[in-house]
């Protein structure tokens, strides 16, 4: 059939074979059962092991189904692990940008801040860890919604509340904004949540490109944007670089 991808078919066959028996199998046994070269079977197993779908017993070198299959209904990484992976990169982002940094995940249609780094100055600040932010009105939320159609539909169905006169409250306008965010690889929010405040964010991805969170900076409009309210390129570079570094740690690559 046109459009069929052989590697996915073979991976599916490996998983079905492992699921069908009670005993763990060696690479050669899997290769023989499926009529594959041993090298091909080994490559498939290594990839499936990397994403958690199979596990190898280090003592016997035999394979079985992995715990990752039980996590298919979730991102496969919890907020605490994500925070742990991001700590050093978030601190570095605050130092380089001079702005406060937030790491967020989607929960029930809102952004939950799972880590917050203060702006590196002596000004009075309050810790935002655990705070919930409106997804459609923040850069973190727009990045997360841009990669989650189901969450976007839920947000629209729940009503797009206006927090300022610049908040996007129209379904089609939000769709255009999310498409732009997705295309350029980062999000920008200018006075959509709070007057005078702007934010820049980028997605954190795990294996295969799945978005599991977003990291970003926030600060006064005049510091984060130019006179045309466009994000300052240097700050965008810092945010995107931090997101990529966290993604590498999360995915183990």
TILODREN-847025 format. One record per residue (C-alpha): residue number from 1; residue in three letters; x, y, z. Coordinates in pm, 1 decimal. Layout:
+-----+------+----------+----------+----------+
| pos | code |        u |        v |        w |
+-----+------+----------+----------+----------+
| NUM |  ALA |        X |        Y |        Z |
...
+-----+------+----------+----------+----------+
//
This chain:
+-----+------+----------+----------+----------+
| pos | code |        u |        v |        w |
+-----+------+----------+----------+----------+
|   1 |  UNK |      0.0 |      0.0 |      0.0 |
|   2 |  UNK |    129.6 |    350.0 |    -82.4 |
|   3 |  UNK |    247.6 |    552.3 |    213.9 |
|   4 |  UNK |    319.9 |    253.1 |    438.6 |
|   5 |  UNK |    635.8 |    288.1 |    650.7 |
|   6 |  UNK |    819.6 |    -41.2 |    682.2 |
|   7 |  UNK |   1009.8 |     45.5 |   1000.8 |
|   8 |  UNK |    684.2 |    115.2 |   1185.5 |
|   9 |  UNK |    534.7 |   -210.8 |   1061.2 |
|  10 |  UNK |    838.2 |   -399.7 |   1184.7 |
|  11 |  UNK |    838.7 |   -222.1 |   1519.9 |
|  12 |  UNK |    472.2 |   -308.4 |   1563.4 |
|  13 |  UNK |    549.5 |   -672.1 |   1485.0 |
|  14 |  UNK |    825.8 |   -678.9 |   1746.8 |
|  15 |  UNK |    591.9 |   -538.9 |   2011.6 |
|  16 |  UNK |    318.2 |   -787.3 |   1922.2 |
|  17 |  UNK |    566.7 |  -1074.0 |   1937.7 |
|  18 |  UNK |    687.8 |   -970.5 |   2283.3 |
|  19 |  UNK |    329.8 |   -923.9 |   2401.7 |
|  20 |  UNK |    225.1 |  -1269.7 |   2279.3 |
|  21 |  UNK |    466.3 |  -1469.8 |   2495.3 |
|  22 |  UNK |    536.0 |  -1490.9 |   2866.1 |
|  23 |  UNK |    910.5 |  -1539.3 |   2824.2 |
|  24 |  UNK |   1167.3 |  -1276.0 |   2739.2 |
|  25 |  UNK |   1327.4 |  -1313.0 |   2397.8 |
|  26 |  UNK |   1678.9 |  -1275.9 |   2262.6 |
|  27 |  UNK |   1756.7 |  -1064.8 |   1957.2 |
|  28 |  UNK |   1813.3 |  -1373.8 |   1741.9 |
|  29 |  UNK |   1483.1 |  -1527.8 |   1850.7 |
|  30 |  UNK |   1299.0 |  -1211.5 |   1752.2 |
|  31 |  UNK |   1484.6 |  -1187.4 |   1421.2 |
|  32 |  UNK |   1411.6 |  -1551.3 |   1337.7 |
|  33 |  UNK |   1043.5 |  -1521.5 |   1429.9 |
|  34 |  UNK |    991.1 |  -1218.8 |   1206.1 |
|  35 |  UNK |   1224.7 |  -1313.1 |    924.0 |
|  36 |  UNK |   1451.6 |  -1014.1 |    981.3 |
|  37 |  UNK |   1829.2 |   -980.4 |    969.9 |
|  38 |  UNK |   1967.5 |   -985.5 |   1322.8 |
|  39 |  UNK |   2116.6 |   -638.1 |   1275.0 |
|  40 |  UNK |   1776.5 |   -497.1 |   1174.1 |
|  41 |  UNK |   1602.2 |   -656.6 |   1471.8 |
|  42 |  UNK |   1872.3 |   -520.3 |   1702.6 |
|  43 |  UNK |   1833.3 |   -166.7 |   1565.5 |
|  44 |  UNK |   1455.8 |   -180.0 |   1614.4 |
|  45 |  UNK |   1495.6 |   -308.6 |   1969.8 |
|  46 |  UNK |   1749.4 |    -38.1 |   2056.3 |
|  47 |  UNK |   1511.3 |    230.9 |   1932.6 |
|  48 |  UNK |   1214.2 |     82.0 |   2118.9 |
|  49 |  UNK |   1428.4 |     59.7 |   2430.9 |
|  50 |  UNK |   1528.0 |    425.5 |   2396.4 |
|  51 |  UNK |   1163.4 |    536.3 |   2402.8 |
|  52 |  UNK |   1076.4 |    296.0 |   2683.9 |
|  53 |  UNK |    861.3 |     51.2 |   2486.2 |
|  54 |  UNK |   1090.2 |   -244.3 |   2552.5 |
|  55 |  UNK |   1334.3 |   -329.1 |   2830.2 |
|  56 |  UNK |   1642.1 |   -549.4 |   2825.0 |
|  57 |  UNK |   1753.0 |   -765.2 |   3115.6 |
|  58 |  UNK |   2123.9 |   -675.2 |   3154.7 |
|  59 |  UNK |   2198.1 |  -1020.7 |   3296.7 |
|  60 |  UNK |   2039.8 |  -1235.2 |   3023.8 |
|  61 |  UNK |   2029.6 |   -980.0 |   2736.2 |
|  62 |  UNK |   1667.8 |  -1082.7 |   2675.4 |
|  63 |  UNK |   1393.4 |   -832.4 |   2590.3 |
|  64 |  UNK |   1039.9 |   -777.0 |   2719.0 |
|  65 |  UNK |    777.1 |   -503.8 |   2689.9 |
|  66 |  UNK |    866.7 |   -180.6 |   2868.1 |
|  67 |  UNK |    683.0 |     39.9 |   3112.6 |
|  68 |  UNK |    665.3 |    315.3 |   2853.1 |
|  69 |  UNK |    370.3 |    137.8 |   2692.8 |
|  70 |  UNK |    171.6 |    198.1 |   3010.4 |
|  71 |  UNK |    237.2 |    572.0 |   2979.0 |
|  72 |  UNK |     95.7 |    618.3 |   2630.5 |
|  73 |  UNK |   -192.9 |    822.0 |   2772.9 |
|  74 |  UNK |     50.4 |   1072.8 |   2921.9 |
|  75 |  UNK |    368.6 |   1254.5 |   2822.5 |
|  76 |  UNK |    580.9 |    996.0 |   3001.3 |
|  77 |  UNK |    753.0 |   1257.5 |   3219.8 |
|  78 |  UNK |    612.6 |   1413.4 |   3535.3 |
|  79 |  UNK |    647.2 |   1773.2 |   3643.6 |
|  80 |  UNK |    909.3 |   1700.2 |   3908.7 |
|  81 |  UNK |   1135.2 |   1521.0 |   3663.3 |
|  82 |  UNK |   1090.9 |   1798.2 |   3408.2 |
|  83 |  UNK |   1179.7 |   2056.2 |   3672.4 |
|  84 |  UNK |   1486.6 |   1858.9 |   3775.1 |
|  85 |  UNK |   1608.5 |   1842.0 |   3417.6 |
|  86 |  UNK |   1554.9 |   2215.8 |   3367.9 |
|  87 |  UNK |   1707.7 |   2361.9 |   3685.9 |
|  88 |  UNK |   2053.2 |   2450.8 |   3557.2 |
|  89 |  UNK |   1931.6 |   2569.5 |   3217.0 |
|  90 |  UNK |   1664.2 |   2790.5 |   3372.6 |
|  91 |  UNK |   1920.4 |   2953.3 |   3601.3 |
|  92 |  UNK |   2148.0 |   3015.9 |   3303.4 |
|  93 |  UNK |   1862.0 |   3165.4 |   3102.8 |
|  94 |  UNK |   1780.8 |   3410.4 |   3383.5 |
|  95 |  UNK |   2144.9 |   3514.4 |   3404.8 |
|  96 |  UNK |   2181.6 |   3564.1 |   3029.6 |
|  97 |  UNK |   1851.5 |   3741.0 |   2970.4 |
|  98 |  UNK |   1834.0 |   3939.2 |   3292.4 |
|  99 |  UNK |   1467.1 |   3843.3 |   3324.9 |
| 100 |  UNK |   1260.6 |   3603.9 |   3535.1 |
| 101 |  UNK |   1216.7 |   3253.0 |   3398.5 |
| 102 |  UNK |    917.5 |   3019.2 |   3419.7 |
| 103 |  UNK |    883.9 |   2654.4 |   3323.0 |
| 104 |  UNK |    524.3 |   2544.5 |   3263.8 |
| 105 |  UNK |    308.7 |   2246.1 |   3172.4 |
| 106 |  UNK |    -55.0 |   2217.3 |   3065.8 |
| 107 |  UNK |   -301.8 |   2097.0 |   3328.0 |
| 108 |  UNK |   -679.8 |   2112.0 |   3284.6 |
| 109 |  UNK |   -656.6 |   2382.0 |   3019.8 |
| 110 |  UNK |   -424.4 |   2608.5 |   3220.4 |
| 111 |  UNK |    -48.7 |   2651.4 |   3248.4 |
| 112 |  UNK |     92.0 |   2534.3 |   3579.8 |
| 113 |  UNK |    427.4 |   2692.2 |   3664.3 |
| 114 |  UNK |    648.2 |   2406.3 |   3784.3 |
| 115 |  UNK |    964.7 |   2612.6 |   3822.1 |
| 116 |  UNK |   1033.1 |   2983.6 |   3861.1 |
| 117 |  UNK |   1367.6 |   3164.7 |   3868.0 |
| 118 |  UNK |   1374.5 |   3519.6 |   3996.5 |
| 119 |  UNK |   1503.2 |   3807.6 |   3787.9 |
| 120 |  UNK |   1873.7 |   3844.0 |   3880.1 |
| 121 |  UNK |   1852.1 |   4180.7 |   4054.0 |
| 122 |  UNK |   1765.2 |   4308.5 |   4399.7 |
| 123 |  UNK |   1401.4 |   4398.4 |   4329.3 |
| 124 |  UNK |   1118.1 |   4251.1 |   4537.0 |
| 125 |  UNK |    970.0 |   3943.3 |   4368.4 |
| 126 |  UNK |    726.1 |   3667.7 |   4458.9 |
| 127 |  UNK |    767.4 |   3298.9 |   4380.0 |
| 128 |  UNK |    528.0 |   3175.8 |   4109.8 |
| 129 |  UNK |    588.0 |   2800.2 |   4139.7 |
| 130 |  UNK |    247.1 |   2632.5 |   4149.0 |
| 131 |  UNK |     68.0 |   2934.3 |   4003.8 |
| 132 |  UNK |   -183.6 |   2871.8 |   3723.7 |
| 133 |  UNK |   -177.9 |   3098.2 |   3417.9 |
| 134 |  UNK |   -434.6 |   3136.7 |   3137.6 |
| 135 |  UNK |   -307.6 |   2935.1 |   2841.9 |
| 136 |  UNK |   -445.1 |   3152.3 |   2561.7 |
| 137 |  UNK |   -313.9 |   3477.6 |   2710.8 |
| 138 |  UNK |     46.6 |   3382.0 |   2790.3 |
| 139 |  UNK |    350.6 |   3292.8 |   2582.2 |
| 140 |  UNK |    400.5 |   2966.7 |   2774.2 |
| 141 |  UNK |     40.0 |   2869.2 |   2714.5 |
| 142 |  UNK |     37.6 |   2960.6 |   2348.3 |
| 143 |  UNK |    345.7 |   2746.1 |   2288.5 |
| 144 |  UNK |    179.1 |   2451.5 |   2462.1 |
| 145 |  UNK |   -156.4 |   2498.9 |   2286.5 |
| 146 |  UNK |     18.5 |   2530.3 |   1950.2 |
| 147 |  UNK |    125.0 |   2165.8 |   1984.3 |
| 148 |  UNK |   -190.9 |   2024.0 |   2142.8 |
| 149 |  UNK |   -507.1 |   2044.3 |   1931.5 |
| 150 |  UNK |   -719.7 |   1875.5 |   2198.0 |
| 151 |  UNK |   -617.8 |   2125.6 |   2465.0 |
| 152 |  UNK |   -683.2 |   2411.2 |   2224.0 |
| 153 |  UNK |  -1035.6 |   2288.6 |   2155.6 |
| 154 |  UNK |  -1097.7 |   2257.9 |   2529.6 |
| 155 |  UNK |   -967.7 |   2610.5 |   2589.8 |
| 156 |  UNK |  -1193.0 |   2753.9 |   2320.4 |
| 157 |  UNK |  -1491.9 |   2559.0 |   2450.1 |
| 158 |  UNK |  -1427.8 |   2687.6 |   2801.1 |
| 159 |  UNK |  -1427.9 |   3050.3 |   2683.3 |
| 160 |  UNK |  -1136.3 |   3277.8 |   2598.5 |
| 161 |  UNK |  -1151.0 |   3532.5 |   2879.9 |
| 162 |  UNK |  -1018.0 |   3882.6 |   2822.4 |
| 163 |  UNK |   -752.8 |   3995.5 |   3072.2 |
| 164 |  UNK |   -651.2 |   4310.9 |   2884.3 |
| 165 |  UNK |   -767.3 |   4482.7 |   2567.8 |
| 166 |  UNK |   -495.7 |   4290.1 |   2379.8 |
| 167 |  UNK |   -602.6 |   3940.0 |   2489.9 |
| 168 |  UNK |   -699.1 |   3716.5 |   2196.1 |
| 169 |  UNK |  -1060.5 |   3610.1 |   2254.3 |
| 170 |  UNK |  -1161.6 |   3509.1 |   1900.9 |
| 171 |  UNK |  -1127.2 |   3143.8 |   1796.9 |
| 172 |  UNK |   -995.8 |   3219.5 |   1448.1 |
| 173 |  UNK |   -752.5 |   3481.3 |   1574.2 |
| 174 |  UNK |   -619.5 |   3233.0 |   1829.2 |
| 175 |  UNK |   -578.3 |   2969.3 |   1558.8 |
| 176 |  UNK |   -372.7 |   3213.6 |   1350.5 |
| 177 |  UNK |   -157.7 |   3305.8 |   1650.5 |
| 178 |  UNK |    -92.5 |   2941.2 |   1736.0 |
| 179 |  UNK |     -5.2 |   2859.7 |   1374.1 |
| 180 |  UNK |    248.5 |   3142.7 |   1373.7 |
| 181 |  UNK |    393.4 |   3022.7 |   1704.1 |
| 182 |  UNK |    424.6 |   2669.5 |   1570.2 |
| 183 |  UNK |    588.5 |   2784.4 |   1245.0 |
| 184 |  UNK |    858.5 |   3001.1 |   1401.7 |
| 185 |  UNK |    926.6 |   2768.2 |   1696.1 |
| 186 |  UNK |    863.8 |   3015.0 |   1980.3 |
| 187 |  UNK |    583.3 |   3226.3 |   2123.5 |
| 188 |  UNK |    543.0 |   3593.3 |   2208.5 |
| 189 |  UNK |    280.0 |   3751.2 |   2430.8 |
| 190 |  UNK |    264.2 |   4131.6 |   2459.7 |
| 191 |  UNK |     26.8 |   4272.3 |   2722.5 |
| 192 |  UNK |   -220.4 |   3987.3 |   2667.0 |
| 193 |  UNK |   -225.7 |   3883.2 |   3031.0 |
| 194 |  UNK |   -111.3 |   4192.1 |   3218.0 |
| 195 |  UNK |    -64.1 |   4551.8 |   3098.1 |
| 196 |  UNK |    300.3 |   4643.5 |   3050.6 |
| 197 |  UNK |    418.9 |   4280.4 |   3058.4 |
| 198 |  UNK |    563.3 |   4077.9 |   2768.9 |
| 199 |  UNK |    688.3 |   3720.4 |   2753.7 |
| 200 |  UNK |    883.5 |   3494.3 |   2516.7 |
| 201 |  UNK |    864.4 |   3114.0 |   2537.6 |
| 202 |  UNK |    974.6 |   2801.8 |   2349.1 |
| 203 |  UNK |    871.3 |   2434.9 |   2365.0 |
| 204 |  UNK |   1047.0 |   2162.3 |   2560.2 |
| 205 |  UNK |   1033.8 |   1832.5 |   2372.4 |
| 206 |  UNK |   1100.5 |   1469.9 |   2454.9 |
| 207 |  UNK |   1187.2 |   1178.3 |   2224.8 |
| 208 |  UNK |   1024.3 |   1203.5 |   1883.8 |
| 209 |  UNK |    942.7 |   1573.4 |   1921.9 |
| 210 |  UNK |    654.0 |   1545.4 |   2169.8 |
| 211 |  UNK |    608.9 |   1876.8 |   2354.6 |
| 212 |  UNK |    600.8 |   1817.1 |   2731.4 |
| 213 |  UNK |    642.8 |   2171.4 |   2858.2 |
| 214 |  UNK |    753.4 |   2523.5 |   2778.0 |
| 215 |  UNK |   1017.5 |   2756.0 |   2915.7 |
| 216 |  UNK |   1022.8 |   3130.7 |   2884.7 |
| 217 |  UNK |   1110.6 |   3471.4 |   3018.5 |
| 218 |  UNK |    883.0 |   3757.2 |   3122.1 |
| 219 |  UNK |    942.3 |   4125.5 |   3183.7 |
| 220 |  UNK |    845.2 |   4479.3 |   3088.6 |
| 221 |  UNK |    741.4 |   4533.2 |   2726.9 |
| 222 |  UNK |   1018.1 |   4784.0 |   2662.5 |
| 223 |  UNK |   1287.3 |   4535.2 |   2766.1 |
| 224 |  UNK |   1157.8 |   4229.7 |   2578.8 |
| 225 |  UNK |   1038.7 |   4400.8 |   2259.1 |
| 226 |  UNK |   1142.8 |   4681.4 |   2025.0 |
| 227 |  UNK |    942.7 |   4989.8 |   1933.3 |
| 228 |  UNK |    728.1 |   4779.3 |   1697.1 |
| 229 |  UNK |    647.3 |   4533.4 |   1978.6 |
| 230 |  UNK |    853.4 |   4263.6 |   1812.2 |
| 231 |  UNK |   1060.0 |   4030.0 |   2029.1 |
| 232 |  UNK |   1424.2 |   4126.3 |   2061.6 |
| 233 |  UNK |   1623.9 |   3866.6 |   1859.9 |
| 234 |  UNK |   1891.7 |   3820.4 |   2123.9 |
| 235 |  UNK |   1634.4 |   3726.7 |   2387.5 |
| 236 |  UNK |   1460.7 |   3487.8 |   2148.6 |
| 237 |  UNK |   1794.2 |   3315.2 |   2087.5 |
| 238 |  UNK |   1851.6 |   3273.4 |   2462.1 |
| 239 |  UNK |   1504.4 |   3125.9 |   2518.6 |
| 240 |  UNK |   1519.0 |   2887.7 |   2222.0 |
| 241 |  UNK |   1868.3 |   2771.1 |   2318.8 |
| 242 |  UNK |   1755.5 |   2700.1 |   2675.3 |
| 243 |  UNK |   1452.0 |   2506.8 |   2550.9 |
| 244 |  UNK |   1670.4 |   2295.4 |   2322.9 |
| 245 |  UNK |   1914.3 |   2221.8 |   2604.3 |
| 246 |  UNK |   1636.0 |   2112.8 |   2837.9 |
| 247 |  UNK |   1487.7 |   1902.6 |   2557.2 |
| 248 |  UNK |   1819.9 |   1722.5 |   2510.1 |
| 249 |  UNK |   1830.8 |   1640.0 |   2880.4 |
| 250 |  UNK |   1467.8 |   1528.1 |   2886.0 |
| 251 |  UNK |   1501.6 |   1303.5 |   2580.7 |
| 252 |  UNK |   1839.1 |   1170.1 |   2684.7 |
| 253 |  UNK |   1998.0 |   1260.5 |   2353.7 |
+-----+------+----------+----------+----------+
//
